[in-house]
């Protein structure tokens, strides 16, 4: 929806863009489609989610090894910090975005 608003704003504000759009609308729309935000790209989004999820799993496994391993010791606060940051990042990435009215 924000892409459509940006397109309409560009048509209203930029006369060169408006004349190009009137002459060849399909090519202009294809160019605007290529300018989409990287987070909207599904492939990049999945890569980021997998990296954050992998960091979460790795910190949990290493923390569990420190806690229950042969030489049991207290879990380093670094692993707790990484795990909680990853949980927050995943919650932010996977939560549904609010709808524009």
Secondary structure, DSSP 4 states (H G I P E B T S, - for coil): -HHHHHHHHHHHH-HHHHHHHHH-HHHHHHHHHHT--GGGSHHHHHHHHHHHHHHHHHHHHHHHHHHHSTT--PPPHHHHHHHHHHHHHHHHHHSPPPPP-
